[in-house]
Amino acid sequence: MAATREQVIEKLRQVMDPHTGSNVYDMGLISDLVVEADRISLRFSLTSNFCPIGMQLGLALKRKLREIPVEKIDVKIDNYLRAEELEKMLAGI
């Protein structure tokens, strides 16, 4: 079964920013969302370059998307000092 854009958005809306109480999708932190039969790709922009929970949010986002049965999930990180480190970590999940 192929993933749908609606399924992906539903999962993204379950990833909450504890500081704002809002989800990362409705906060506008997700861009370049592409949903294909066997792949999801997106860009996740943190609200601050020094976001204290950036790593946790990135991990929560990838784990939530892993609930969708697709072969590959690519997450690119923007506006974050530790973006390269987080991207490497997410690639292993």
Secondary structure by P-SEA (a helix, b strand, c coil): ccccaaaaaaaaaaccccccccccccccccccccccccbbbbbbbcccccccaaaaaaaaaaaaaacccccbbbbbbccccaaaaaaaaaaac
